[in-house]
Amino acid sequence: MLAKDIQTLMVQYEQKRRDANMNLENRKEKIYKKNPRLKEIEDEINKISINKTKNILTNSLSAEVENKFEEEILKLKQERSKILKSENIDENFFKPHYECEKCKDTGYINYKDKKTVMCNCLKQKLIDISYNKSNLKNVQKENFNNFNDKIFSDKIDLKKYNMNISPRENINNIKKACIGFINNFDNSDKKNLFFTGNTGLGKTYMTNCIANELLKKGKTVLYQTAPVLLETIIDNKFNKYKTTNTNNFNNQVLEADLLIIDDLGTECLNSMKLSELFTILNSRSLNLNNKITKTIISTNLSISKIFSIYEERIGSRIAGFYDIYYFFGEDLRLKKK
């Protein structure tokens, strides 16, 4: 259940904060041995802060006294900065190093207007739990830094592929489009992506590259094959033992920043699945959840096949709201063998 998942994650987040503070204390201990004056400065700052708090609690903090406290603290901090600079140590040395600097490993972000929202790092962990079959494991390995266009042929074969560019030029064009998709992700006018082509041509690799970059930007990413995605949504809808987690699963499909639907066309179709697929594509394309969401569809089917297999309204949504990219060339998996 979602509540239990959050509770488990909160324990993990608390441990992260403890680890970050413990690491900070260890770093301090080492540098204090080398330069005792830094320890003296920290103790003096703490002492002044305690005195200031006491004055506040006893209503005896005048503006003059407060300014004096602030001046003393500022002078000590300037002295500390000077020492750190001479030792070539960054100012952030005296701050905990959190895994997520946005929420300081709390899972939530507090804004000045007192609004508290769940951090994307926690959202992503909840998504990973809900989608235990997700295949985002290769995201770190498969990224643009490791992209090698040399494995694609640089020869044009108009007869074989009906394209007047080489597979290498084509994949570089697609890579450029993917980078543009990432850079303009929050632009509602930019379309979704539809990847079509035979297996072993880099469709999954390219989606992982995109997922990797967006995760770095703090976006939430969901990956699922079309058969599992549609089966799970329908099972959840008609499960009489519904839980918060089953509802959450279905909501995340509509609300994740990026949804990757792989292997579209391999699912066993029926009217319910067609209806659910249209709901997903329509809701996300029109941003009906009051936020910008994008979708990537990866399939072996051409757009003409989509129109012949699926309802016309599904084909129209894809044709109208997706940029279509055709992957062609030799099966890269065979080249690796």
Steps between C-alpha positions, in 0.01 A plus 500: 500500500613856430494610866721208596738572210533863610560393859778263388657769282485756781710267716751480216501879459557547871800266478633700204485819706674330792772373266544846348535661844735226620719550193500872571615444859774265379621761252495766771694282743779447247536868413474611865801286584688674224372849587361530858401863443213383277357304792533804725314711243214251478471485879496881523228525232290240684547685830388830349198331338399349837529838672291658226230233546499557878449873445211430263333266751532757780383786277825684564636507146531866402590606148839614626576164664376308195726705270791431731434124485475510122822701466690253720370203303583670169853576618553136602361368172730732306796371699391142428464575129849644493644187663308270265619696199861474614452122539329482159179363657155573356248693716255210460739291710300596811168397347356146486531342155154367421410262219222740402586864560148610408329340800811441719407130507166563668284401202309829514567862401374788714437823310491852641123515462492209750397262224655153536531274197642153448848511347555334164759269656231352728248491216745301290564251780126447541468447126785248504319308774166503319662395174711216630517367148639822362809468286686816584799297618708582193442875519842578648682277251304609196544875468613758248856495634532135399320547168708373207368578153785299340306177555246626245577464131593816311382351168177609333283209384193656338381165365516322837377773736319739265698784662743735326723535809723247674404330830782699666370835380149395600595402855690826545193691382292308755755567774482873421119487518518317835730765646256765378217306664690505832594867481143603415327249725300762691377663180140388453520575127769235445371160395545151643722240331402194298786259424435240233723236342612141535658366817871554565524845342545717808144597597533380859851645527374841390206494745744412781721793400202734527387348830852538643518871415151576631562315826805721549270801460274368776222379272300187577527224242288188455591216269276206418421271212157549347371150596594532868390863520149441365449170685600657831278805457197284419573255783522792743176654377299181541670374814235489771776509761621840388767670707649846497797349320296364208338841448838664533640271231237610248534868593876490450453381142314823429709732717864389453704768323614247240325174417682250277273241338713225347396222261170655398329244276604192697199516735185292450239760412141530616258790538602572860869521413428724203298728727776515763768564239301789354444645849875493568598655166222758504545610861876532472499666156248763608657543848164434664665455841595870515868430438722446199551130435679336211489147360733285292356205308736235368367241256577280200182627337497775241253786539288354218483170690392687812202641309403155367538312833374757750198730508524804276490732801816335639678530165389863474635581847839354408509664155399836644695516827815297429811559293563174315853360460585197291794284611659292225820309428653167597411332830761633744464194723636281221799732459592462867520120474 
